[in-house]
Amino acid sequence: MTSVHLHPAVAGAFPAARIALVAARGVRGAEPWPATAAALDLLERQLAEGVWRPADEEDDRVAVWHAAYRAFGTNPRRVRPSVDALGRRLAKQGALPRINPAVDSYNAVSVRHGLPAGAFDLAAVRGDVVIRFADGGEEFTPLGEPDTVERPKAGEVVYQDAGGVLTRHWNHRDAHRTRVTEHSAEVLFVLETLHPDGGHLTAAAEELAGLLAPHSAAVVLDHLDPERLRAEL
């Protein structure tokens, strides 16, 4: 079991925060995932046809993240929320990167629903995962830069476990240690919102679970919000 905790200070500062948790175990990331491939292809085709565009900073779902970043001292136009950066890349290039099926799945759901998303390889997570304000003494090694060590500034929202920081600027960038590869067998996915969504986050989490289920032994959904600060998955 993995415990995920939304720190009361973050919940108090961002009372609309809601985080969907999707834990997949027995993931078979090396086999073809046709539904995920089709989801990516559909988004790119709709963009090319002009019938859909990814959410940008003018969209309320992204604008609330810009406001949150500014609140904890990050310039969101220099360091963008993940959904904003991914949507901009898609809009500019006309295609999303193909990383591996698990990552491709949450990327597809993220841009389709305008929600930041990420994932952690649970085999590399050490102890509880806490969403908290950094105190300035933590260390972070960015994804793809195993020899780099950064120090999040005090007051920045981060995901953290006993081994260090797992994300910077809440959802801007993931850590190298807990990166998800095609060999990751136990994965925790997160989808996040700061916008009253009337079930939109739940629908996105269920869509992600639907992509994962055919290629996993078990998929479990839960959530965090200011009324539910801890979940065990």
C-alpha positions, 0 to 999 in steps of 0.5 A: 500500500502507498499513502498519499497525503495532501498537507493541510497547509496546501489544502488551506491555501488552495481550497478548490484543490482536488487530486484524482489518484489512479493506482495501476498494478501488474502493468504490462508496459511492453505490449501494444496499447491500441486504445491509447494509440487511438486516443493520441491519433484522434486528438492529433486528427481533431487538431489538424481538422480544426475541430478541437484545440488544447486548453491554453492559459485563456482557459479557466482550467489552465488559468487557475494553475497560472494563478496558483503558480504566482501565489507560490512565487513561480512565473507560469510563463517561464515555468509552465504547468504541465498541461499548459506546456504539453498543450502548447507543444501539441498546438505548435507541432501537431503531435504529442510525443510517444514515450511509452504506453503508460505515459502516453495514456496520461498525456492523452487524458491530460490534454483532452481534459485540460488537467495536469497529470503525472505518474510515479513508479511506485517501486522507486517511491520511498515511504509516504507521498506528501503534497506540501510546501517546500522548506528550501532544504529539499533536493530534486533531480529532474527527469532526464538529468540524473546528475543534476541536483536542484533545490526547490525554493521555500514555499513552492508546492512539491510532491515529496517522499522520504527520498526527496522531491518528486515534482517541482512547482506542483506539476511542472516537472517530475523527478528522474528517480520515479520516472515511469518506463515501459518496465514499470509494473506498479504506477501511481497516476495523478490528475489535478484540478483547482477549478470547480469541475462538476465531475470533470476530474472524475470523468478524466480519471475514469477515462485514464483507468479505462486505458490502463485496465486492459494492460494491468492486473488491477486499477484502483481509483481514489482522490484527495481534497481539503475534506479528504487529506489522505488516501491509501492505495 
